[in-house]
Each structure stands twice: as structure tokens, then as C-alpha cells.
Amino acid sequence: MLRRYGRTDRRDRSGPPRNATPTRAIVTTKTPLDYKSAGVDISAKEQALKAARSDIRSTFTPGVLGDVGLFGGLFDAARVGCSDHVLVASADGVGTKIEVARRARRYDTLGHDIVNHCINDILVQGARPLFFLDYVAAGRFEPSVFAELIRGLAAACRAHGIALLGGETAEMPGTYKDGDFDLAGFIVGAVERQRILDGSRIRPGQVLLGLGSSGLHTNGYSLARKVLFEALGLDVDARPAALGGRSVGEALLEPHRAYLDALWPLLQRDRIAALVHITGGGIPGNVPRVLGAQFDALIDRRTWEVPALFRLIVEGGNVARDEAYRVFNMGLGMVLFVEAAEAAAVRADLAARGHASWELGRVEAGSGQVRYLG
């Protein structure tokens, strides 16, 4: 009796039964396979996570319940003074800034980038951050890279009183190449219901103030890399005269600036009518998100000096001016809407906290657009 075609047949040994579906015999490998041979090293990841526990625990605030390693992070918002508060959540990634970090073999700044970016994204709604979660996906798990990422994440969280509540580390061979990885972050904060910022307080005559960025932050790196590394033939160690002694890598990897410490006291005193985080889309892509359909923002581009890194990219790549302002922050990381009578006092407060600011323009009746002078 032979089982060759999906069932036992005693009647006809000369060929397959009519309408039978042939099956192939199973061929086994000589060498036993396991998850590691498929590209996933569970042991290495477990050891790295164990080593990172002290960094993660160092971020815990009174609101954290439980310890590292639970299926979900537990947080008691009441323990940190949240009663009639609204939760505000956001998610983002660091984009192709990762490619610059890989060239420079420096990864700790990326943790600061993603935490600070997410802080700013909820700060513009008036929220103070409570906790943060991260997601790291890689083609092959590299413990040293992971350790640098976690150290950066933890340091940024500690600096701003945020709990690193949890995360996910995924090793995905075949989806990512060896050496490739991605980093994303998720943040939750809280704002008092009556202090939510959503653009509804914007009025004609208000003044727009700009806060300086630390560099490209986390946007525009695909164009920046194409200009600097391909068109100009520079590498991360190059020190073009335009950067005043800094290397290309140092300038590009400067961490995304967080504005929590600078702006929180002003928010608590209700001195800010609206905030805009200048990220992807630049000034024209982000300011209209709070304007609504009845106001325009009139901005004079002569009121602040565009930093050297942006000028090098724009001039080196022959990037059109409007394109540059749509891709990059052009030296402004945050835009504030304040009452004209309070603008000088707000600027003095910011200066006392170490933040330069510029009076960019004003709000006028319009249709929800940014209009430029200069």
C-alpha cells in the first residue's frame, strides 16, 4: 500500500487516482534550523533589554505603576495632579536622519530627537507630557546600537520629567536589510480642559513670534543628504567653511530642540494664544493648521537670519526659495501667537530662559494662508 497522492488507494497501482492532487515528499535539511538562523536572535535581544532596565527605570515618575517587562505600561495620572484634564497623544519618527547617524556611527542623539519632537507636538496643544513609548525595528539586532538608542531616549525623558513607560523592539530580517533600522515614538500628555490650544483664540492684530531651531530637527533630511553627500560630495567628517568649523555630521545630528521648559511658564500664565511646531511642511505647511479659514499670517522673512546649514543646503543644491521654506524649518522651530501688547514681555521672558526670539509678523483677516514679506 502506497500513500503518494493524498490518500491511500488499493485498487490501481499503475497511476494516480482520477482527480487526485499530487503532493511532493517532504525533504528535510541536514542542519537543524532555528530562529537565529532565520535572522532573529532572541537571546541577544533579551540580554540587551535586561541591560537597559536601569536606564528605563531612571525615567520613572510617581505616576508609573509596575516595572519594566509588563505587557502594558501602567500610569496613574491622578498621582501627578491630573484631575479634569484631557489626554493628548502623538506619534512620530526620526525619518532619514537615521542614515546620517549610521554614516557617523553615532546613535544616542536619535533618542533625544524623537522624544523632543513628540514633546513639541503635544506642547502646541497646551499639554505637558506624561509618558513615552518607543518602537525600534531592525533587519538585524545590534546590541550596541540599541544601547545607544535607549540611553538617548532615557536621557531625554529624564530631562523633561517623562516616564519611558514601554516599547517594542522588532527584528525583521527580509523587511529591513542588515544595518537598517527605524525609530518611532509615541507620547501621551495632559492639558487642563480650559487651557487647550486649538487656534480658537487667534485674533487679528496678534503678533507672531519665532523661536530658533537647533538645526534641521527631524525634517528635510532626504533633500539635505542628496545635496550635501551627493551633489557636493561631502561626508560627515567634512568641515566646510560655511559651517564655521563644525563638521557636516555634527551639524546634521544636532538634536531636535524641545521647547517645554521655555514655554510652560508662559502657558501657565495664559500668555500664548496659539503655538505651531515647525516640522515637515515648514512654515507654510504648519502655520495654517491653527489659523482656521478666516485669518492669514503675514510673515516678514527678513526678521530673522537663516542659519548657515540651511544656506549651505539651499545654495549648494540650487533649491528654490519657496521649496526650501516648504521642506525645512529655516531656523525657526516654534511659532507663537501672542497679544501685541504682551509681545515684548513674552520675548523678555524667553530671553531670560536662554531662548532668542524674533517678531515675525502679525495676524490679519484672510483665508487661512501664510503670506510673506521679503
ChimeraX attribute file (.defattr): number of C-alpha atoms within 10 A of each C-alpha:
attribute: neighborCount
match mode: 1-to-1
recipient: residues
	/A:1	8
	/A:2	9
	/A:3	10
	/A:4	16
	/A:5	17
	/A:6	13
	/A:7	13
	/A:8	11
	/A:9	15
	/A:10	9
	/A:11	8
	/A:12	8
	/A:13	10
	/A:14	6
	/A:15	9
	/A:16	15
	/A:17	16
	/A:18	6
	/A:19	7
	/A:20	11
	/A:21	11
	/A:22	12
	/A:23	10
	/A:24	8
	/A:25	8
	/A:26	6
	/A:27	6
	/A:28	7
	/A:29	7
	/A:30	6
	/A:31	6
	/A:32	7
	/A:33	9
	/A:34	10
	/A:35	9
	/A:36	11
	/A:37	9
	/A:38	11
	/A:39	16
	/A:40	18
	/A:41	16
	/A:42	12
	/A:43	10
	/A:44	14
	/A:45	18
	/A:46	12
	/A:47	11
	/A:48	17
	/A:49	19
	/A:50	12
	/A:51	13
	/A:52	18
	/A:53	14
	/A:54	13
	/A:55	18
	/A:56	23
	/A:57	16
	/A:58	14
	/A:59	23
	/A:60	23
	/A:61	19
	/A:62	12
	/A:63	18
	/A:64	21
	/A:65	13
	/A:66	13
	/A:67	15
	/A:68	20
	/A:69	13
	/A:70	10
	/A:71	8
	/A:72	12
	/A:73	19
	/A:74	14
	/A:75	19
	/A:76	13
	/A:77	18
	/A:78	12
	/A:79	12
	/A:80	13
	/A:81	11
	/A:82	16
	/A:83	13
	/A:84	12
	/A:85	18
	/A:86	16
	/A:87	18
	/A:88	20
	/A:89	19
	/A:90	16
	/A:91	18
	/A:92	17
	/A:93	22
	/A:94	22
	/A:95	16
	/A:96	17
	/A:97	22
	/A:98	23
	/A:99	16
	/A:100	22
	/A:101	19
	/A:102	14
	/A:103	12
	/A:104	16
	/A:105	13
	/A:106	16
	/A:107	22
	/A:108	22
	/A:109	21
	/A:110	27
	/A:111	26
	/A:112	27
	/A:113	26
	/A:114	28
	/A:115	34
	/A:116	24
	/A:117	27
	/A:118	24
	/A:119	30
	/A:120	27
	/A:121	23
	/A:122	25
	/A:123	27
	/A:124	26
	/A:125	20
	/A:126	30
	/A:127	28
	/A:128	23
	/A:129	25
	/A:130	28
	/A:131	26
	/A:132	27
	/A:133	19
	/A:134	24
	/A:135	15
	/A:136	18
	/A:137	19
	/A:138	22
	/A:139	20
	/A:140	20
	/A:141	26
	/A:142	17
	/A:143	16
	/A:144	10
	/A:145	17
	/A:146	20
	/A:147	18
	/A:148	18
	/A:149	22
	/A:150	25
	/A:151	22
	/A:152	22
	/A:153	28
	/A:154	27
	/A:155	23
	/A:156	22
	/A:157	26
	/A:158	18
	/A:159	11
	/A:160	18
	/A:161	16
	/A:162	25
	/A:163	26
	/A:164	30
	/A:165	27
	/A:166	20
	/A:167	19
	/A:168	11
	/A:169	15
	/A:170	17
	/A:171	22
	/A:172	19
	/A:173	17
	/A:174	12
	/A:175	12
	/A:176	15
	/A:177	12
	/A:178	16
	/A:179	12
	/A:180	17
	/A:181	22
	/A:182	17
	/A:183	19
	/A:184	20
	/A:185	23
	/A:186	20
	/A:187	26
	/A:188	20
	/A:189	24
	/A:190	24
	/A:191	22
	/A:192	15
	/A:193	14
	/A:194	10
	/A:195	16
	/A:196	20
	/A:197	22
	/A:198	17
	/A:199	19
	/A:200	12
	/A:201	14
	/A:202	22
	/A:203	19
	/A:204	15
	/A:205	16
	/A:206	22
	/A:207	25
	/A:208	23
	/A:209	22
	/A:210	24
	/A:211	24
	/A:212	22
	/A:213	22
	/A:214	18
	/A:215	24
	/A:216	28
	/A:217	29
	/A:218	28
	/A:219	23
	/A:220	21
	/A:221	21
	/A:222	14
	/A:223	18
	/A:224	25
	/A:225	21
	/A:226	14
	/A:227	21
	/A:228	18
	/A:229	15
	/A:230	12
	/A:231	13
	/A:232	14
	/A:233	11
	/A:234	17
	/A:235	17
	/A:236	19
	/A:237	13
	/A:238	15
	/A:239	17
	/A:240	13
	/A:241	11
	/A:242	11
	/A:243	18
	/A:244	10
	/A:245	10
	/A:246	15
	/A:247	18
	/A:248	21
	/A:249	20
	/A:250	17
	/A:251	17
	/A:252	22
	/A:253	26
	/A:254	17
	/A:255	24
	/A:256	25
	/A:257	22
	/A:258	25
	/A:259	21
	/A:260	20
	/A:261	12
	/A:262	17
	/A:263	22
	/A:264	16
	/A:265	13
	/A:266	14
	/A:267	19
	/A:268	11
	/A:269	8
	/A:270	12
	/A:271	18
	/A:272	23
	/A:273	22
	/A:274	24
	/A:275	26
	/A:276	24
	/A:277	23
	/A:278	27
	/A:279	24
	/A:280	17
	/A:281	18
	/A:282	22
	/A:283	24
	/A:284	20
	/A:285	16
	/A:286	18
	/A:287	24
	/A:288	19
	/A:289	14
	/A:290	20
	/A:291	25
	/A:292	17
	/A:293	13
	/A:294	13
	/A:295	20
	/A:296	21
	/A:297	27
	/A:298	20
	/A:299	21
	/A:300	15
	/A:301	14
	/A:302	11
	/A:303	14
	/A:304	17
	/A:305	12
	/A:306	15
	/A:307	17
	/A:308	17
	/A:309	19
	/A:310	19
	/A:311	16
	/A:312	19
	/A:313	20
	/A:314	20
	/A:315	12
	/A:316	14
	/A:317	17
	/A:318	11
	/A:319	15
	/A:320	11
	/A:321	10
	/A:322	9
	/A:323	12
	/A:324	20
	/A:325	18
	/A:326	19
	/A:327	22
	/A:328	27
	/A:329	28
	/A:330	25
	/A:331	23
	/A:332	27
	/A:333	26
	/A:334	24
	/A:335	24
	/A:336	26
	/A:337	27
	/A:338	26
	/A:339	20
	/A:340	13
	/A:341	11
	/A:342	13
	/A:343	20
	/A:344	13
	/A:345	12
	/A:346	20
	/A:347	19
	/A:348	14
	/A:349	16
	/A:350	19
	/A:351	13
	/A:352	11
	/A:353	12
	/A:354	10
	/A:355	16
	/A:356	14
	/A:357	20
	/A:358	16
	/A:359	19
	/A:360	22
	/A:361	22
	/A:362	21
	/A:363	21
	/A:364	19
	/A:365	14
	/A:366	17
	/A:367	14
	/A:368	18
	/A:369	19
	/A:370	19
	/A:371	14
	/A:372	14
	/A:373	11
	/A:374	7
